[in-house]
């Protein structure tokens, strides 16, 4: 087995796809385009100070010490789930340890007998793992191609199967947005179908009060499961699912990642509840992020990029080694932007992924533009 490990590492090195954990960046002032801290919450000491000024620690705050089904201390979880329910129109909420836990647990549980999973080609690896764990038949529809999804769904219904349609609202590597109403239209045409949308990169940023694209859509009632993350724009850890009460009770009994994981510490949940409430009022940060995104899109358009003016924007290199070299060149200019390579993205779409935060300034984006003039112009020669 060790020989296979060595061969695998050598192959990854030769192809330019060997990964390593970056060194601690410390407190040096650099322009960070790698973080998912979209609202800048994780970098705000004032919010942490406000939270701890009012927080009264209780016994067991530092650890749940058991899964939710066994833990004695439930108040932090139930209080936050009640807040989430209120924010999402009275639908039930369930907290998971991470977005990965939510997707692997729920998608696998919902992949029951008689179901076929129809997933967008670019859904996250956690969804793919959930599909594999569930064991139901599945097909992938072309990215954001509602017509292709509709054809697959009709075929599935004709074969006596009930589609579980799975998509993301904002895609993590391209920053483009799904057509929520188009997805819902396909779901409505299929008796017994369900629609599952992962809003990991939308919650906090998109929609009314940052509640995501689904809640702000006319088709919200048709989205059976909405996944939101707490570890990105909300500056905490964990994830939540919004669904009706029957689906929640089903998840509590069938989602193995929920049943068999020690729950997050109550302290963490208290912090998540605090920042979720703060984030709903951060309209100025969302507007600032939109302005940064518009300027970034303008800069990248000079180098052939044609993506949406989103808080996530890629510069496609098409080659992993090139992506690594460009990342190092930007690092030399005091700008952190990391290479994204296969299997995170399909082969031939290797890239630099620019991820914006409301903690960035207009000057930071202009500085990135100056670095692009120096690095990307040279790269194109």
VOGU-3710 file (C-alpha; in Angstrom, 3 decimals, decimal comma):
1> xxxxxxxxxx> 0,000/0,000/0,000  2,827/2,438/0,777  4,157/1,969/-2,738  0,775/3,012/-4,136  0,778/6,062/-1,844  4,216/7,085/-3,098  3,189/6,559/-6,718  0,051/8,648/-6,186  2,031/11,489/-4,623  4,544/11,389/-7,474
11> xxxxxxxxxx> 1,749/11,491/-10,049  0,110/14,459/-8,320  3,437/16,271/-8,244  4,140/15,631/-11,931  0,700/16,888/-12,963  0,868/20,016/-10,823  -1,994/18,848/-8,597  -0,171/18,113/-5,340  -1,787/20,063/-2,517  -0,392/21,158/0,822
21> xxxxxxxxxx> -1,745/23,127/3,760  -0,650/26,783/3,521  1,481/28,222/6,312  -0,152/30,515/8,841  -0,466/33,984/7,339  -0,169/35,618/10,744  -1,202/39,221/11,117  0,740/40,682/8,215  -1,347/43,068/6,141  -1,943/41,352/2,830
31> xxxxxxxxxx> -4,782/41,469/0,345  -6,653/38,224/0,953  -8,678/36,933/-2,001  -8,873/33,374/-0,687  -11,331/33,621/2,195  -15,061/32,868/2,232  -15,510/35,576/4,889  -17,829/37,414/2,511  -19,270/39,901/5,032  -15,978/40,416/6,873
41> xxxxxxxxxx> -17,482/39,101/10,114  -14,603/36,759/10,937  -12,129/39,662/10,918  -14,179/41,991/13,140  -12,947/42,116/16,713  -15,754/44,497/17,679  -18,381/41,810/17,123  -16,456/39,280/19,205  -16,063/41,839/21,988  -19,799/42,617/21,920
51> xxxxxxxxxx> -20,687/38,927/22,037  -18,424/38,074/24,968  -19,468/41,195/26,887  -22,994/39,767/27,188  -22,301/36,036/27,056  -22,632/34,237/30,385  -20,825/30,886/30,178  -22,550/27,903/31,702  -21,390/24,408/32,510  -20,843/22,473/29,310
61> xxxxxxxxxx> -20,654/25,519/27,050  -17,355/24,344/25,577  -18,588/20,913/24,469  -21,874/19,216/23,670  -20,194/15,937/24,708  -22,681/13,882/22,687  -24,796/13,841/19,570  -27,991/15,907/19,534  -29,988/12,731/20,157  -28,097/12,104/23,403
71> xxxxxxxxxx> -26,960/15,521/24,612  -28,543/16,961/27,774  -27,914/20,590/26,810  -30,195/21,508/23,917  -31,268/25,098/24,655  -28,643/26,858/22,495  -29,564/24,651/19,542  -33,322/24,923/19,929  -33,182/28,707/20,432  -31,101/29,196/17,293
81> xxxxxxxxxx> -33,263/26,802/15,282  -36,303/28,816/16,381  -34,611/32,012/15,126  -33,820/30,341/11,816  -37,402/29,155/11,516  -38,687/32,684/12,092  -36,249/34,095/9,532  -37,298/31,558/6,888  -41,038/31,998/7,072  -41,901/29,518/9,810
91> xxxxxxxxxx> -40,371/26,439/8,205  -38,436/24,024/10,409  -34,673/24,256/10,858  -32,024/21,705/11,805  -28,383/22,456/12,613  -25,560/20,272/11,267  -21,865/20,276/12,145  -20,853/21,500/8,685  -22,114/21,899/5,157  -20,405/18,614/4,341
101> xxxxxxxxxx> -22,338/16,881/7,137  -25,597/18,450/5,950  -25,178/17,392/2,332  -23,831/13,902/2,887  -26,448/13,194/5,534  -29,517/14,658/3,864  -28,832/13,738/0,239  -28,044/10,135/1,183  -31,158/9,908/3,396  -33,404/11,353/0,692
111> xxxxxxxxxx> -31,989/8,949/-1,927  -34,607/6,384/-0,963  -36,104/3,545/-2,978  -37,864/4,770/-6,110  -35,820/7,974/-6,245  -33,407/9,166/-8,896  -31,062/12,041/-8,102  -30,720/14,684/-10,823  -27,797/16,909/-9,898  -26,218/19,887/-11,604
121> xxxxxxxxxx> -22,865/18,958/-13,149  -21,007/21,399/-10,866  -22,501/20,633/-7,466  -20,116/20,405/-4,525  -18,187/17,234/-3,676  -20,209/16,851/-0,478  -23,364/16,437/-2,558  -21,675/13,894/-4,809  -20,549/11,955/-1,737  -24,113/12,063/-0,412
131> xxxxxxxxxx> -25,386/10,671/-3,719  -22,860/7,854/-3,616  -23,683/7,004/-0,012  -27,410/6,959/-0,776  -27,015/4,428/-3,557  -29,936/5,668/-5,651  -29,499/5,957/-9,424  -28,413/9,417/-10,497  -27,713/11,556/-13,526  -25,969/14,914/-13,924
141> xxxxxxxxxx> -27,581/17,680/-15,957  -25,476/20,223/-17,778  -24,578/23,173/-15,600  -27,527/25,547/-15,180  -29,239/23,918/-18,171  -32,927/23,782/-17,238  -33,912/22,249/-20,594  -31,529/19,336/-20,074  -32,820/18,858/-16,526  -36,396/18,874/-17,792
151> xxxxxxxxxx> -35,654/16,128/-20,329  -33,955/13,967/-17,690  -36,834/14,531/-15,277  -39,480/13,554/-17,825  -37,540/10,404/-18,660  -37,269/9,542/-14,958  -41,000/9,983/-14,392  -41,749/7,846/-17,450  -39,618/5,133/-15,836  -41,591/5,340/-12,604
161> xxxxxxxxxx> -38,941/7,216/-10,613  -39,327/10,311/-8,421  -36,617/12,926/-9,060  -34,617/14,517/-6,268  -33,355/17,662/-8,031  -30,155/19,016/-6,494  -28,440/22,317/-7,289  -26,572/25,191/-5,688  -27,860/28,745/-5,724  -24,404/30,338/-6,096
171> xxxxxxxxxx> -21,668/28,049/-7,383  -18,502/28,015/-5,335  -15,944/28,002/-8,147  -17,609/30,194/-10,784  -19,806/32,467/-8,682  -22,713/32,140/-11,113  -26,307/31,799/-9,963  -28,929/29,126/-10,511  -32,376/29,750/-11,957  -34,406/28,907/-8,848
181> xxxxxxxxxx> -37,771/29,423/-10,543  -36,701/27,287/-13,502  -35,661/24,478/-11,164  -38,968/24,747/-9,326  -40,929/24,600/-12,579  -39,290/21,290/-13,449  -40,010/19,979/-9,946  -43,686/20,948/-10,170  -44,027/19,014/-13,434  -42,864/15,796/-11,749
191> xxxxxxxxxx> -45,275/14,131/-9,284  -43,530/13,273/-6,026  -40,334/15,163/-6,906  -38,294/17,176/-4,399  -36,034/20,201/-4,920  -32,850/20,561/-2,821  -30,758/23,751/-3,055  -27,428/24,353/-1,337  -27,056/28,063/-0,530  -23,639/27,798/1,132
201> xxxxxxxxxx> -22,188/30,675/-0,895  -25,362/32,757/-0,953  -26,474/32,939/2,688  -25,405/36,250/4,182  -24,719/37,743/0,752  -27,683/37,250/-1,570  -31,381/38,001/-1,264  -33,501/39,866/1,246  -31,512/40,373/4,491  -28,951/37,904/3,146
211> xxxxxxxxxx> -31,296/34,937/3,429  -30,260/33,583/0,024  -31,746/33,335/-3,433  -34,405/30,757/-2,578  -36,155/32,796/0,111  -36,258/35,825/-2,193  -37,624/33,782/-5,090  -41,286/33,489/-6,011  -40,679/29,736/-5,996  -39,497/29,522/-2,367
221> xxxxxxxxxx> -42,435/27,307/-1,373  -41,340/24,791/-4,013  -37,825/24,382/-2,587  -38,138/21,429/-0,224  -34,694/21,709/1,389  -32,503/24,829/1,666  -28,964/24,398/3,003  -27,160/27,347/4,555  -23,644/27,415/5,923  -22,461/29,207/9,054
231> xxxxxxxxxx> -18,747/29,018/8,282  -18,561/31,362/5,317  -20,327/34,732/5,227  -21,550/34,254/8,808  -18,064/33,857/10,258  -18,743/30,838/12,471  -18,899/27,064/11,922  -21,595/24,565/11,090  -24,591/24,587/8,764  -28,367/24,504/8,823
241> xxxxxxxxxx> -31,169/23,021/6,776  -34,568/24,654/6,232  -37,435/22,262/5,444  -40,936/21,309/6,513  -41,502/19,528/9,798  -41,953/16,055/8,255  -38,640/16,294/6,397  -36,934/17,529/9,572  -38,230/14,590/11,602  -37,166/12,264/8,789
251> xxxxxxxxxx> -33,660/13,802/8,853  -33,355/13,409/12,615  -34,056/9,700/12,165  -32,268/8,967/8,885  -29,387/11,440/8,323  -26,432/9,445/9,622  -24,091/12,452/9,738  -26,518/14,058/12,192  -27,240/10,956/14,241  -23,663/9,766/14,715
261> xxxxxxxxxx> -21,733/13,046/15,183  -21,033/14,785/18,464  -22,844/18,102/18,200  -21,007/21,401/17,958  -20,191/23,130/21,266  -23,074/25,238/22,624  -20,691/28,210/22,736  -20,286/27,924/18,979  -24,062/27,820/18,495  -24,541/30,901/20,690
271> xxxxxxxxxx> -22,012/32,774/18,537  -23,718/31,590/15,336  -27,064/32,822/16,613  -25,524/36,183/17,489  -23,828/36,734/14,111  -26,826/35,464/12,147  -28,915/38,214/13,720  -26,223/40,792/12,980  -25,785/39,616/9,379  -29,445/40,127/8,544
281> xxxxxxxxxx> -28,918/43,867/9,080  -25,649/44,160/7,153  -27,124/45,719/4,010  -24,297/48,262/3,742  -21,733/45,441/3,722  -23,701/43,655/1,007  -23,834/46,793/-1,107  -20,102/47,366/-0,621  -19,460/43,771/-1,693  -21,496/44,328/-4,876
291> xxxxxxxxxx> -19,438/47,385/-5,746  -16,206/45,467/-5,214  -17,540/42,628/-7,370  -18,457/44,986/-10,209  -14,976/46,515/-10,213  -13,295/43,095/-10,030  -15,340/41,882/-13,007  -14,260/44,954/-14,957  -10,606/44,274/-14,172  -10,740/40,582/-15,052
301> xxxxxxxxxx> -12,617/41,282/-18,298  -9,397/42,799/-19,666  -7,825/39,348/-19,453  -10,560/37,333/-21,116  -12,773/36,575/-18,106  -16,497/36,862/-18,764  -18,097/35,680/-15,545  -20,806/37,296/-13,461  -20,070/40,269/-11,206  -20,221/38,022/-8,166
311> xxxxxxxxxx> -18,334/37,839/-4,870  -16,637/34,776/-6,430  -14,882/35,223/-9,773  -12,438/32,897/-11,541  -9,512/33,527/-13,840  -9,237/30,341/-15,911  -5,714/29,146/-16,682  -6,646/25,684/-18,002  -3,430/24,273/-16,596  -2,663/23,405/-12,957
321> xxxxxxxxxx> 1,027/24,297/-13,093  0,188/27,673/-14,610  -2,345/28,320/-11,857  0,280/27,550/-9,198  2,871/29,795/-10,876  0,445/32,711/-11,121  -0,579/32,263/-7,489  3,064/32,533/-6,444  3,516/35,628/-8,582  0,559/37,343/-6,883
331> xxxxxxxxxx> 1,921/36,287/-3,478  5,147/38,110/-4,313  2,998/41,237/-4,791  1,401/40,839/-1,348  -1,836/39,335/-2,669  -3,137/35,927/-1,601  -5,106/34,178/-4,336  -4,830/30,404/-4,415  -4,897/27,974/-7,353  -7,915/25,718/-7,796
341> xxxxxxxxxx> -7,188/22,486/-9,634  -8,749/19,135/-10,477  -10,585/17,360/-8,865  -12,090/20,487/-7,295  -12,818/21,687/-10,828  -13,029/19,653/-14,062  -9,718/19,018/-15,877  -8,802/21,872/-18,188  -10,631/24,476/-16,087  -7,867/25,017/-13,523
351> xxxxxxxxxx> -7,977/28,561/-12,230  -7,271/31,277/-9,764  -10,381/31,859/-7,657  -10,881/35,440/-6,503  -13,107/35,471/-3,429  -14,211/38,853/-2,087  -14,911/40,083/1,429  -16,631/43,214/2,662  -13,482/43,720/4,761  -11,621/44,600/1,544
361> xxxxxxxxxx> -11,397/48,175/0,352  -11,696/49,733/-3,083  -7,952/50,411/-2,886  -7,350/46,681/-2,346  -9,160/45,874/-5,587  -7,250/48,576/-7,455  -4,018/47,146/-6,097  -5,062/43,736/-7,402  -5,739/45,358/-10,781  -2,232/46,793/-10,831
371> xxxxxxxxxx> -0,812/43,364/-10,047  -2,909/41,895/-12,878  -1,384/44,412/-15,283  2,048/43,234/-14,254  1,449/39,484/-13,974  -1,352/38,574/-16,368  -0,132/40,788/-19,193  3,239/39,058/-18,967  1,494/35,685/-18,854  -0,367/36,405/-22,097
381> x> 2,771/37,338/-24,068
//
